[in-house]
Amino acid sequence: MQYFQNKVTWITGASSGIGEALAYALSAAGAMLILSSRKQNELERVKNQCAHPEKIKIIQLDLENASSLQEKTKEAIAAFDHIDIMIHNGGISQRSFVIDTSMEVQRKVMEVDYFSYVSLTNYLLPHFIERKSGHFVIMSSVMGKIGTPKRSAYAAAKHALHGFFDCLRAEVADQNILVTIITPGYIRTNVSVNAVTGSGGSLGIMAHDIEQGLPADKAATQIMKAVASGKFEAYVGKNGKEKLALIINRFAPNLLIKSAVKQVPT
Ligand SMILES: NC(=O)c1ccc[n+]([C@@H]2O[C@H](COP(=O)([O-])OP(=O)(O)OC[C@H]3O[C@@H](n4cnc5c(N)ncnc54)[C@H](OP(=O)(O)O)[C@@H]3O)[C@@H](O)[C@H]2O)c1
């Protein structure tokens, strides 16, 4: 896709799943990449499997470590002297009823899935404004638009992303800075395996819906098309029940509540 040719693109959560698939597809499309997440060895593995590893830098970071993110942003800008596209993708899901979810977990999910995106954006924004160019891409979720059982922290963080980034889009639209929010449905990754439980452990289960979801490489293609066409917001995934849920939620939310109560997801 021409849009990404030679564009310096910073991807968080690049060691696995959707971020990993984006790294492969963007490298093949000619982008220069900065790959970030906590696991240095996994980032090296992804880099070495990309079409152009010579056009890739790795910056290891922990999105939960708020005080490190300003320095990490400076490092990322210095890596290729500038950044064109920031893909906020790293994150964790959560699987627990409200009543079983500790405040530590509520805060952790908010820190990783929401505040880290706000921090990195605040540190990068002056660079985009100075260059009069930049594109923020935000990995939200269908859970950023609806609520179901066992997702309170995750859905809250994803909903918050829409509020923050819709406001940012309105503030910077006249400065050639774009904001694209992606709302994936079920994508086949380790997202449920890595999801946090109410007490802070890892769920460790591949959920059936995720296993049956859209393969990550297909999701990457859909995401890149939405980004290249400058969409404000785009659903990515199969034409499945999660897409239907978005429609039902808009026009008949009471029906969605009835089905959510009947089918508690893993
Ligand atoms: N798969 C789906 O069905 C689905 C649906 C809707 C939205 N999403 C969203 O898509 C994004 C990617 O998820 P995925 O499905 O690809 O799941 P995944 O395979 O579990 O990947 C999550 C990525 O986030 C990184 N990460 C997690 N915690 C981090 C932290 N504290 N600091 C830095 N990096 C961290 C992980 O890397 P390290 O472990 O190396 O840090 C990994 O690269 C997430 O924002 C998720 O909410 C996924």
PDBQT file of the ligand as one rigid body, heavy atoms in Angstrom, charges set to zero:
ROOT
HETATM    1  N1  LIG A 301      -7.542 -10.056  19.504  1.00  0.00    +0.000 N 
HETATM    2  C1  LIG A 301      -8.733  -9.485  19.604  1.00  0.00    +0.000 C 
HETATM    3  O1  LIG A 301      -9.781 -10.164  19.441  1.00  0.00    +0.000 OA
HETATM    4  C2  LIG A 301      -8.843  -8.013  19.876  1.00  0.00    +0.000 A 
HETATM    5  C3  LIG A 301     -10.107  -7.420  19.747  1.00  0.00    +0.000 A 
HETATM    6  C4  LIG A 301     -10.239  -6.070  19.991  1.00  0.00    +0.000 A 
HETATM    7  C5  LIG A 301      -9.144  -5.318  20.335  1.00  0.00    +0.000 A 
HETATM    8  N2  LIG A 301      -7.920  -5.888  20.456  1.00  0.00    +0.000 N 
HETATM    9  C6  LIG A 301      -6.786  -5.039  20.841  1.00  0.00    +0.000 C 
HETATM   10  O2  LIG A 301      -5.690  -5.251  19.974  1.00  0.00    +0.000 OA
HETATM   11  C7  LIG A 301      -4.486  -4.910  20.658  1.00  0.00    +0.000 C 
HETATM   12  C8  LIG A 301      -3.470  -6.017  20.454  1.00  0.00    +0.000 C 
HETATM   13  O3  LIG A 301      -3.934  -7.206  21.087  1.00  0.00    +0.000 OA
HETATM   14  P1  LIG A 301      -3.712  -8.669  20.499  1.00  0.00    +0.000 P 
HETATM   15  O4  LIG A 301      -5.023  -9.220  20.197  1.00  0.00    +0.000 OA
HETATM   16  O5  LIG A 301      -2.680  -8.644  19.441  1.00  0.00    +0.000 OA
HETATM   17  O6  LIG A 301      -3.188  -9.413  21.814  1.00  0.00    +0.000 OA
HETATM   18  P2  LIG A 301      -1.786 -10.053  22.222  1.00  0.00    +0.000 P 
HETATM   19  O7  LIG A 301      -1.376 -11.075  21.235  1.00  0.00    +0.000 OA
HETATM   20  O8  LIG A 301      -1.921 -10.438  23.649  1.00  0.00    +0.000 OA
HETATM   21  O9  LIG A 301      -0.759  -8.826  22.088  1.00  0.00    +0.000 OA
HETATM   22  C9  LIG A 301      -0.704  -7.797  23.049  1.00  0.00    +0.000 C 
HETATM   23  C10 LIG A 301       0.552  -6.976  22.809  1.00  0.00    +0.000 C 
HETATM   24  O10 LIG A 301       0.594  -5.928  23.796  1.00  0.00    +0.000 OA
HETATM   25  C11 LIG A 301       1.865  -5.949  24.435  1.00  0.00    +0.000 C 
HETATM   26  N3  LIG A 301       1.744  -5.525  25.827  1.00  0.00    +0.000 N 
HETATM   27  C12 LIG A 301       0.907  -6.009  26.794  1.00  0.00    +0.000 A 
HETATM   28  N4  LIG A 301       1.123  -5.389  27.959  1.00  0.00    +0.000 NA
HETATM   29  C13 LIG A 301       2.131  -4.485  27.737  1.00  0.00    +0.000 A 
HETATM   30  C14 LIG A 301       2.831  -3.563  28.560  1.00  0.00    +0.000 A 
HETATM   31  N5  LIG A 301       2.552  -3.416  29.881  1.00  0.00    +0.000 N 
HETATM   32  N6  LIG A 301       3.802  -2.821  28.020  1.00  0.00    +0.000 NA
HETATM   33  C15 LIG A 301       4.121  -2.962  26.704  1.00  0.00    +0.000 A 
HETATM   34  N7  LIG A 301       3.499  -3.801  25.869  1.00  0.00    +0.000 NA
HETATM   35  C16 LIG A 301       2.527  -4.568  26.385  1.00  0.00    +0.000 A 
HETATM   36  C17 LIG A 301       2.349  -7.404  24.337  1.00  0.00    +0.000 C 
HETATM   37  O11 LIG A 301       3.777  -7.477  24.330  1.00  0.00    +0.000 OA
HETATM   38  P3  LIG A 301       4.736  -7.894  25.546  1.00  0.00    +0.000 P 
HETATM   39  O12 LIG A 301       4.108  -9.039  26.253  1.00  0.00    +0.000 OA
HETATM   40  O13 LIG A 301       6.020  -8.199  24.842  1.00  0.00    +0.000 OA
HETATM   41  O14 LIG A 301       4.848  -6.653  26.385  1.00  0.00    +0.000 OA
HETATM   42  C18 LIG A 301       1.830  -7.786  22.946  1.00  0.00    +0.000 C 
HETATM   43  O15 LIG A 301       2.750  -7.388  21.963  1.00  0.00    +0.000 OA
HETATM   44  C19 LIG A 301      -4.876  -4.679  22.122  1.00  0.00    +0.000 C 
HETATM   45  O16 LIG A 301      -4.972  -3.287  22.373  1.00  0.00    +0.000 OA
HETATM   46  C20 LIG A 301      -6.241  -5.327  22.234  1.00  0.00    +0.000 C 
HETATM   47  O17 LIG A 301      -7.034  -4.749  23.228  1.00  0.00    +0.000 OA
HETATM   48  C21 LIG A 301      -7.751  -7.235  20.239  1.00  0.00    +0.000 A 
ENDROOT
TORSDOF 0
